[in-house]
Amino acid sequence: LLPPSKDSDFDRQVLVAFGKVLDAGGVVRTSPGNIQRRNLTGTLGIVVQFSSEHFNKKRTPPGSISQQVVAAVDPEAFNFSKVDPAEKLLEIEAIPREHPDGGLCATVLVNVSPLATGHVLFVPNCDEVRPQVLTEHLLLGGLNLLAMSTRHDFRLVFNSLMGFASVNHFHFHGLYLNYCGLQDARLPMEKAERSIIAGGITEGRVALELLVEGKWYVRGFVVTAGGAKGTPGANPPADVAALASLAYRVVLELQKRNIAHNVVLAPPSGRKPKRAPQALQALASEEVVKPEALSPEIYILPRQPEGSLRED
């Protein structure tokens, strides 16, 4: 069982800073208190929400929706280095400067049109104005940020260009699901049945699963990882570098094929990848004695481009 959820220093800093900016007024354009929510009847736990002011008052997106998932930054367009300083809440080190691929320091911004209390943006190395394109290093930084929260309801979300990213400047959305009306601290898709493609979460391995077609509304991949080789413990921590590497390989294929996508980083749920019955017997003697890691989960959702879904 997972330990009880509680706020870490990270969570307290984010939520307190968000609350102060909201209370001060003049920065946040829409109030999360005005959002209406309703639980849909059924077994999936879906919550719908409506805000009459959200789209009317949010920042105006570029004149046309990008037709490319990977696109260079337009220096004349809005980016997060141009925000009002009052929108900046915190600076958090996501990856130390000593890392071989360089450090990442995330600027935490209040979302000026929040979908819920605590809805913030994490912008790594903000002044570099990186395009809204996931890399292995940025995924690793996201996983490190995720680990700083001790709340089961905290999620990081990445939207690609053509996948509802309105600003071509790299950022994650940070959300607390309890404030989104999801009181069991999980997104509905996290409860959906999965089928294993390959791998596992024992030492030195990674796993790739699919959301079972017909059991959920969209197709998607779920990536988890076992512990690094030599890591002790009955439920060792996952090898997040290996997790980021496999997830990036999936995302890279979508980028190459110009397929829009959304990515969700979720904390460990305790779920274990299910094997096909014929594989269970063959692997029983090998796997039963090996500890399985408590791994974060990365959901990768290919999608139709937003231009085919909306006109605004």
C-alpha positions in Angstrom: 0.0 0.0 0.0 1.1 3.6 -0.7 1.8 5.8 2.4 -0.8 8.4 3.3 -0.7 11.5 1.0 0.6 14.7 2.6 2.1 18.0 1.5 5.9 18.1 1.1 7.9 21.4 1.3 7.6 21.5 -2.5 3.8 21.2 -2.3 3.5 23.8 0.4 5.6 26.3 -1.5 3.7 25.9 -4.7 0.2 26.1 -3.1 1.0 28.9 -0.7 2.6 31.0 -3.5 -0.4 30.3 -5.8 -2.8 31.4 -3.1 -0.9 34.6 -2.4 -1.0 35.7 -6.0 -4.6 34.7 -6.4 -5.6 36.7 -3.2 -3.5 39.7 -4.3 -5.6 40.1 -7.5 -4.5 41.7 -10.8 -2.6 38.7 -12.1 -4.9 35.7 -12.4 -7.5 36.4 -15.0 -10.0 33.8 -14.0 -11.0 32.5 -10.6 -10.9 28.7 -10.0 -13.7 29.3 -7.5 -16.1 30.1 -10.4 -15.6 26.8 -12.1 -18.6 24.5 -12.1 -18.1 20.7 -11.9 -20.3 17.7 -12.2 -19.6 14.0 -11.8 -20.9 11.9 -14.8 -22.9 8.8 -14.0 -20.9 5.6 -14.7 -18.0 3.6 -13.5 -15.1 5.6 -15.0 -15.2 8.5 -12.5 -15.3 11.3 -15.2 -15.8 14.8 -14.0 -16.8 17.6 -16.4 -16.2 21.3 -15.7 -17.4 24.6 -17.2 -16.1 28.1 -16.8 -17.8 30.8 -18.9 -14.8 33.1 -18.5 -12.0 30.7 -19.1 -11.7 31.0 -22.9 -12.8 34.6 -23.0 -10.1 35.9 -20.7 -7.1 33.5 -21.3 -4.1 34.7 -23.3 -4.7 35.0 -27.0 -2.9 32.2 -28.8 -0.9 32.8 -32.0 -2.8 33.8 -35.1 -2.8 30.3 -36.5 -2.5 26.8 -34.9 0.9 25.2 -35.7 0.8 22.4 -38.3 4.0 20.9 -37.0 4.6 19.1 -33.7 8.3 20.3 -33.8 8.6 23.9 -34.7 11.2 26.6 -34.0 10.4 29.4 -31.6 9.2 32.6 -33.1 11.1 35.3 -31.3 8.4 37.9 -32.0 5.6 35.7 -30.4 4.7 35.6 -26.8 6.8 33.4 -24.6 7.2 32.9 -20.8 10.3 35.1 -20.6 8.0 38.0 -21.3 5.5 37.5 -18.5 4.7 40.0 -15.7 7.2 39.3 -12.9 4.2 39.0 -10.6 3.4 35.7 -12.3 6.7 34.1 -11.1 6.2 32.1 -8.0 9.4 30.1 -7.4 12.6 28.8 -8.9 13.2 25.0 -8.4 16.3 23.0 -9.4 15.0 20.1 -11.4 18.4 18.7 -12.4 21.7 19.8 -10.8 24.2 21.8 -12.8 26.7 18.9 -12.4 24.6 16.6 -14.6 26.5 15.6 -17.8 23.8 17.0 -20.0 23.5 20.2 -17.9 21.2 21.4 -15.2 17.6 22.4 -15.3 16.2 25.1 -13.1 12.4 25.4 -13.4 10.7 28.7 -13.1 7.2 28.1 -11.5 4.6 30.4 -12.9 1.0 30.9 -11.9 -1.4 29.9 -14.7 -3.2 33.1 -15.3 -6.3 31.1 -16.5 -6.1 28.2 -14.0 -8.3 25.1 -14.4 -8.1 24.5 -10.6 -6.5 25.8 -7.4 -2.7 25.2 -7.6 -2.6 25.0 -11.4 0.9 26.2 -12.3 3.4 26.0 -15.1 7.0 24.7 -14.8 9.3 26.3 -17.4 12.8 24.8 -17.3 15.7 27.3 -18.0 13.1 29.9 -18.9 15.4 32.4 -20.4 16.6 29.9 -23.0 13.1 29.8 -24.6 13.2 26.2 -25.6 10.5 25.0 -28.1 7.6 23.0 -26.8 9.3 19.7 -27.7 9.9 16.9 -25.2 13.5 15.6 -24.9 14.9 12.8 -22.7 16.6 15.4 -20.5 13.4 17.4 -20.0 11.5 14.2 -19.2 14.1 13.4 -16.5 13.6 16.9 -15.1 9.9 16.4 -15.0 10.3 13.1 -13.2 12.5 14.8 -10.6 9.9 17.5 -10.1 7.2 14.9 -9.7 9.3 13.2 -7.0 9.5 16.4 -5.0 5.7 16.1 -4.3 4.5 13.7 -1.7 0.8 14.1 -2.7 -0.8 11.2 -4.7 -2.9 13.7 -6.6 0.0 15.8 -8.1 0.5 15.4 -11.9 2.7 17.0 -14.5 1.2 17.3 -18.0 2.8 18.1 -21.3 0.9 19.2 -24.4 2.6 19.1 -27.7 2.1 21.7 -30.5 -1.2 20.7 -32.2 -2.1 19.0 -28.9 -3.4 22.2 -27.2 -0.1 23.8 -26.3 -1.0 27.5 -26.8 2.6 28.8 -26.3 5.7 27.4 -28.2 8.0 27.7 -25.2 8.7 24.5 -23.2 6.5 24.0 -20.2 4.8 21.4 -18.0 1.4 22.0 -16.4 1.3 21.2 -12.7 -2.1 20.1 -11.3 -3.5 18.8 -8.0 -6.3 16.5 -8.9 -8.2 16.8 -5.6 -8.8 20.5 -6.6 -10.1 19.3 -10.0 -13.0 17.4 -8.4 -11.2 14.0 -8.7 -11.3 13.0 -5.0 -9.7 9.6 -5.4 -6.5 11.4 -6.6 -6.4 9.6 -9.9 -7.2 10.5 -13.5 -10.0 8.3 -14.9 -7.6 6.8 -17.5 -5.3 5.7 -14.7 -7.9 3.1 -13.7 -8.3 1.7 -17.2 -7.3 -1.8 -18.0 -3.8 -2.2 -19.7 -2.1 -4.9 -21.7 1.6 -5.5 -21.6 3.6 -5.1 -24.8 7.1 -5.9 -23.4 9.3 -5.7 -20.3 8.7 -5.6 -16.6 9.5 -3.6 -13.5 12.1 -5.8 -11.9 15.8 -4.9 -11.7 17.3 -3.4 -14.8 14.1 -3.6 -16.8 11.4 -1.2 -18.2 7.8 -1.9 -19.2 5.6 -0.7 -22.0 1.9 -1.2 -21.8 -1.2 -0.2 -23.8 -4.5 1.1 -22.6 -6.8 -1.7 -23.6 -8.8 -0.7 -26.7 -12.5 -0.7 -25.9 -11.8 -0.2 -22.2 -11.0 3.5 -22.5 -11.8 6.3 -24.9 -8.4 6.8 -26.5 -5.4 4.7 -27.2 -2.3 5.3 -25.2 1.0 3.9 -23.9 2.0 3.5 -20.2 5.7 3.4 -19.4 7.2 2.2 -16.1 10.6 1.0 -14.9 12.3 -1.3 -12.5 15.1 -0.4 -10.2 18.6 0.2 -11.3 20.9 -2.8 -11.1 22.1 -3.4 -7.6 19.5 -1.3 -5.9 18.4 -3.0 -2.6 14.9 -3.3 -1.1 11.7 -5.2 -1.5 10.2 -2.3 -3.5 13.2 -0.3 -4.7 12.8 3.1 -6.4 12.5 3.0 -10.1 15.5 3.9 -12.4 14.1 7.2 -13.6 16.9 7.6 -16.2 15.8 4.4 -17.8 12.2 5.4 -17.5 12.8 8.7 -19.2 14.9 7.0 -21.9 12.1 4.5 -23.0 9.4 7.1 -22.8 11.4 9.5 -24.9 11.9 6.8 -27.6 8.1 6.5 -27.9 7.6 10.3 -28.0 10.4 10.6 -30.5 8.5 8.4 -32.9 5.5 10.6 -32.6 7.6 13.7 -33.2 9.1 12.1 -36.4 5.6 11.2 -37.7 4.2 14.7 -36.8 1.6 13.2 -34.5 0.3 15.5 -31.8 0.4 14.0 -28.2 -0.2 14.6 -24.6 2.0 13.2 -21.8 1.1 12.8 -18.2 3.6 12.1 -15.4 2.0 10.4 -12.5 3.5 9.2 -9.1 3.7 5.4 -8.3 0.3 3.8 -8.1 1.5 0.3 -7.0 0.0 -1.3 -10.1 2.1 -4.1 -11.6 2.1 -4.8 -15.4 -0.1 -7.7 -16.2 1.4 -10.6 -18.2 -0.4 -12.8 -20.7 -1.3 -16.2 -19.1 1.2 -18.1 -21.3 4.0 -15.8 -20.2 3.3 -16.1 -16.5 4.3 -19.8 -16.3 7.4 -19.4 -18.4 8.7 -16.4 -16.3 7.4 -17.5 -12.9 10.7 -19.0 -11.7 12.7 -16.0 -12.9 10.5 -13.2 -11.7 9.0 -14.4 -8.4 12.3 -13.9 -6.5 13.0 -10.5 -8.0 11.7 -7.3 -6.3 9.5 -5.1 -8.3 10.1 -1.3 -8.2 7.6 1.3 -7.1 7.7 3.2 -10.4 6.3 6.5 -11.5 4.0 6.1 -14.6 4.3 8.0 -17.8 1.2 8.1 -20.0 1.7 8.9 -23.7 -1.4 9.7 -25.6 -1.2 10.2 -29.4 -4.1 12.4 -30.6 -5.8 14.1 -33.5 -4.4 17.6 -34.2 -6.4 20.2 -32.4 -7.0 22.1 -35.6 -9.4 19.3 -36.6 -11.3 19.7 -33.4 -11.7 23.4 -32.8 -11.7 26.8 -34.6 -10.6 29.2 -31.9 
